[in-house]
Amino acid sequence: MSKASKVVRVSVFGREYPVTTEGNGDSVGEVASYVDRKMKELSRETEGLPSGRVAVLACLNIADELLRLQKSEKKRRKALVERIDSLIGLIEQELVS
């Protein structure tokens, strides 16, 4: 563990976990809270499922969200680049005229 690292204790699905972080720990708490909410949501939807399976389902759901956001962001960036290129073309045309 580096000098700037510290251990933050978080609670996920009723269990405590020590997590080492180099930040201030706030983001670790936010992440843990998000995972906890996802697991509780899935647990309500799938009563009786063992916690390990709930955790895997939560991971799959969170990964799906992440991949969808990444794809959306990639499309958005591509559209922005295309608009910028178009505007640059228009500006260059006006400068030449």
C-alpha positions as CSV (number, residue, x, y, z in Angstrom):
1,M,0.0,0.0,0.0
2,S,1.4,3.4,-1.0
3,K,1.7,6.4,1.4
4,A,-1.5,8.0,-0.1
5,S,-3.5,4.8,0.2
6,K,-6.1,4.2,2.9
7,V,-8.6,1.6,3.8
8,V,-12.3,2.5,3.6
9,R,-14.9,0.2,5.1
10,V,-18.1,-0.1,3.0
11,S,-21.2,-2.2,3.3
12,V,-22.7,-4.1,0.4
13,F,-25.7,-6.3,0.7
14,G,-25.4,-6.5,4.5
15,R,-21.7,-7.3,4.6
16,E,-18.7,-5.1,5.5
17,Y,-15.7,-4.9,3.1
18,P,-12.4,-3.1,3.6
19,V,-11.4,-1.4,0.3
20,T,-8.1,0.2,-0.3
21,T,-8.1,3.5,-2.1
22,E,-5.7,6.2,-3.1
23,G,-8.5,8.8,-3.1
24,N,-10.5,10.3,-0.3
25,G,-12.8,7.4,-0.2
26,D,-16.0,9.2,-1.3
27,S,-16.1,7.6,-4.7
28,V,-15.6,4.1,-3.1
29,G,-18.6,4.8,-0.9
30,E,-20.6,5.9,-3.9
31,V,-19.7,2.8,-5.9
32,A,-20.5,0.5,-2.9
33,S,-23.8,2.3,-2.4
34,Y,-24.7,1.8,-6.1
35,V,-23.8,-1.9,-6.0
36,D,-25.7,-2.3,-2.8
37,R,-28.8,-0.7,-4.4
38,K,-28.5,-2.9,-7.5
39,M,-28.2,-6.1,-5.4
40,K,-31.2,-5.2,-3.2
41,E,-33.2,-4.4,-6.3
42,L,-32.4,-7.7,-7.8
43,S,-32.9,-9.6,-4.6
44,R,-36.5,-8.2,-4.4
45,E,-37.1,-9.3,-8.0
46,T,-35.6,-12.8,-7.5
47,E,-36.6,-13.8,-4.0
48,G,-34.7,-16.7,-2.6
49,L,-31.7,-16.4,-4.9
50,P,-28.4,-17.0,-3.1
51,S,-26.4,-13.8,-2.5
52,G,-23.6,-15.0,-4.7
53,R,-25.9,-15.3,-7.7
54,V,-27.5,-11.9,-6.9
55,A,-23.9,-10.5,-6.9
56,V,-23.2,-12.0,-10.4
57,L,-26.6,-10.7,-11.7
58,A,-25.8,-7.2,-10.3
59,C,-22.4,-7.3,-12.0
60,L,-23.9,-8.3,-15.3
61,N,-26.5,-5.5,-15.0
62,I,-24.0,-2.9,-14.1
63,A,-21.6,-4.1,-16.9
64,D,-24.6,-3.8,-19.4
65,E,-25.3,-0.3,-18.2
66,L,-21.6,0.6,-18.6
67,L,-21.3,-0.8,-22.1
68,R,-24.6,0.9,-23.2
69,L,-23.2,4.2,-21.9
70,Q,-19.9,3.7,-23.6
71,K,-21.6,3.0,-26.9
72,S,-23.8,6.0,-26.6
73,E,-20.8,8.2,-25.7
74,K,-18.9,6.9,-28.7
75,K,-21.8,7.7,-31.0
76,R,-22.1,11.1,-29.4
77,R,-18.4,11.9,-29.9
78,K,-18.5,10.6,-33.5
79,A,-21.4,13.0,-34.2
80,L,-19.6,15.9,-32.6
81,V,-16.4,15.2,-34.6
82,E,-18.5,15.1,-37.8
83,R,-20.2,18.4,-36.9
84,I,-16.8,20.0,-36.1
85,D,-15.3,18.7,-39.4
86,S,-18.3,20.1,-41.3
87,L,-18.0,23.5,-39.6
88,I,-14.3,23.6,-40.3
89,G,-15.1,22.9,-43.9
90,L,-17.6,25.7,-44.0
91,I,-15.2,28.1,-42.4
92,E,-12.4,27.2,-44.8
93,Q,-14.7,27.7,-47.8
94,E,-15.6,31.2,-46.5
95,L,-12.0,32.1,-46.0
96,V,-11.1,31.0,-49.5
97,S,-14.0,32.9,-51.1
